[in-house]
Amino acid sequence: MFRGIFGRTKENQTWRIKNNEYLDKLIKHENIVNCIKAQRLSWFGHIQRMPEASATKKIFKRNPLTTRPRGRRKYRWEDIIQDLGQMKIKNWLNCVQDRAKWKVVVEKAKTSN
């Protein structure tokens, strides 16, 4: 999954896939699940700070009229709010507006279990 996120590297006019050791250095030997959760929280904070008229925020807040097809449950942005509840962050609406406080929350997500 990380190979898809971080892409390929060009060396001597040829492209190569990044190896596991290089990817491990990029994420600084952290738990991959917690790293992805932290990036998701960071993006969530970015969207929450956007003006209400922005297209991204409108899409984020829209309520689809149809149901999803059967199968594995897809993740939704509302699931991030459940992550915040598990981290015991109560006043996240005010916390999102202050970038310094939100950065502390994102860093806490990297180290939480």
URZI-V190201 format. One line per field, one symbol per residue. ss: DSSP state (@ for helix, = for strand, . for the rest). Layout:
ss=???
//
This chain:
ss=.@@@@@.====..====..@@@@@@@.....@@@@@@@@@@@@@@@@@@.....@@@@@@@................@@@@@@@@@.....@@@@@@.@@@@@@@@@@@@@..
//
